[in-house]
Amino acid sequence: MDKNQIKKMLEAVKSDQMPLEEAIDELAKLPFTELGFATIDHHRTIRVGYPEVIYCENKTNDQVRQIIQLLLSKKTNILATRASREMYENVKDLSDQLRYNEAGRVITCKIQETETPDSYIAIVSAGTSDIPVVEEAKETAEILGNRVKVINDVGVAGIHRLFHRLEDIQKAKVIIVVAGMEGALASVVGGLVSKPIIAVPTSVGYGANLNGIATLLSMLNSCASGVTVVNIDNGFGAAYSASMINHLS
């Protein structure tokens, strides 16, 4: 339940369209629900503007199903990251609005409409191998109420491809740069735009890439100002922060 829903409920009580006791019962259920293996935070939307997100890795199919079932009963938008196809198959009967992004391993369900700014988030990737992280970021940004432009495969090995899409990148309110290997794309973009950049190092690369650690260190040591770095393969974290920036007036 978000602030608008609470406001509507209180207005319904005021106009005698909802009994006071029913409203009290609804408010009593608000803080959280204990499922034994998880305690689902229903106040999160009120506090921070976004509902709780389900991180599916290391959860069982049944645990994911119970959490999604509960959130659906609360009419909450669903974002479940690192979800397998098997997990989706196990929950898709709960709502015909549930969707699965195979590449990004994300389950979503949009029940409540969210305010969408006119500005947009640009997600720029260095290579096709970075697309799983790009798709996780895209699904996250969109379910949180953002317009998104995805620009794939414009890494520094063929930098003319980046310049071809530079206008779209420069017009974004915030830019997510996704890259593996040596992670140079974040620094290059940082030297070309006047907008905040959130860099996502990916685990794409040969041995000395060290599963993304080399990329992470390269991005952290960027000589371009205005580049903030999230964890390896963390498309969700980048998109969450980008959404907060994009919603600033």
C-alpha positions, 0 to 999 in steps of 0.5 A: 500500500502506498501513500495514495492508497492510504489517502483514498482509504481515509477519504472513504472513512471520512465520507462513510464509504468505508467502516472505521473498523475495516480501515483499522484492520487494513492499517493493522496489516500494513507494517509487515507480514511474517511468512516464517522464512521471510518478513515482507515489508509493506511499509517500504513504499510509504517510506522510500517510494518503492515496494520491496523487491524479491531477490530470488537467488538461493530462494526455493520455488515455493518461497518465491511463489508465497512471496509473490502471492502475498504481494499480489494480494496487497495489489503491489507491483512485483519485481523479482530479480535473478529469477529462473524460468522454473520459478516463473513457470511455478508462479505464472498461474497467480496472475496473467499480468506476470511477465518474465524477461529471460535474458534479464532473469526478471519477473515483473507484474505492474498492478499500480500505475506509477508517475512517469517523468518526461525525462528518460534513463539511457542504458548504454552497453559496451557489448552484446555479452552485457545484455543480461545486466542491461535487461535487468536494469531496463526491467527495474527502471520501467517497473519503477516508473521510468522511460528508458532508452537502451543503446547496446554494443557501442563499446570502445573497440568501435567508438564511432558506434557510440558517437552515432548515438551520442545525442540520445545519450546526452539528452538523458537525465541519467545514464547507466553504463554497462561494460565488462572487459576493461570497463573503459566505456564509463570513462569515455561516456563520462568525458562526453556528457553533463549528466550523472553516470552510474557505471555497472561493471560486468563479469564479462571477460577473459581470465585477467578480468577476474570475473569483473573485479578488473572492470570494477577497479577500472571504473572506480579509478575513472579519470572522468568526473561524475561516474558512480559505480555499483557492484559487479553485474548489479543492473538492479542497483544501478537502475534503482538509483537512476530512477531516484535521480530521474524522479527528482524535480 
